[in-house]
Amino acid sequence: MGRYSLVTVLTDGVVGLSSEEFGRQLWHRCSTRKVQECEMCHWKFGVGSRMYRPITNGYNRMQRLCEDCVDRLIVRMVEG
C-alpha cells in the first residue's frame, strides 16, 4: 500500500492523514462522479463509489483513496 498514514479520525467520514509529499491533511468521504483510481491500492472505482478525497490541499485535490484502504489504516492505528 501507498504513502499515507492515519493521524486521527475526526468524525465518521472525516480523517486526518499524513504523507511525506503533502504533509498532514484532512480527507472526507465523497461519492465519485467519474471513474477514479485509489492512490493506495490502484483499483479503479466506478461512478457513485464511496471514496475519500483531500479537503485542504490544492496540489493533490484529484487524488482519491478507497474506503477499504482508509479502513485498513484505521485498524492499523487501533491495533497499535
N, C-alpha and C positions, 0 to 999 in steps of 0.2 A: 504494500500500500504506500501511498504518497507521502508528501512532505508536511502534513498537517498534524498538529497535536491539540488536544482539548485543553482549554484553560478553565472554563466554567460553563455550567448550564444555568441560564438566567431564568427562562420560563419554558413552558412547553412550546417548542418551535423556535426558540432563540438560544444560540450557543455562542460562546466566545472561543475562537480558535486561534492558534498561533502557527506561523510558518517563518522560516528563515528569510524568505523572499519578501513577504508582505508584512511581517510583524504580527501584532495582535489585532484581531478584527472581530466584529460581531457578524454572525451569519443567521439568516432566518429562513424558515421553511416556506416554500412557494410552490405553485403549480407551474409546470413548464408550458410555454406557448408554442414551442417548436422542439424538434428532436435535439437533445442535449447529451453530452458525454460527461461522465463523472471524472473529475480530476484525479481521484484516488484509484479506482478500480478499472477505469477506462471502458466501462459498459455504456452502451447507448440506451437512452430512455426516451420514450415517445411523448407526444403531446399529452398534457394533463398529468404527467408523473409528478410525484411529490419529491422535491429536491431542496437542497439548501443553497442560498446564494449570499455573497457578502453585501453588507449594507454600508460599510464605512470606508471603502477604498475604490476609487475610480479605475485604478490600474488593472484590477482583476475582476471587475464587475460582471464579466461574461462567464466566469468560472462557476461551475456547479458541483455539488457533492451529493451523492445519493443518500437516502435515509439510512440504508444498511451500513454504509461506511461511517456515518456520523454515530449511529447506534453502537458500532464496534468501538469507536473512540470513547463513548460514554462508559461502556462496560469495562474497558481497559482502565479508565480513571477510577471507577468504583472498586475494581478488584485490586488496585494497588499500583 
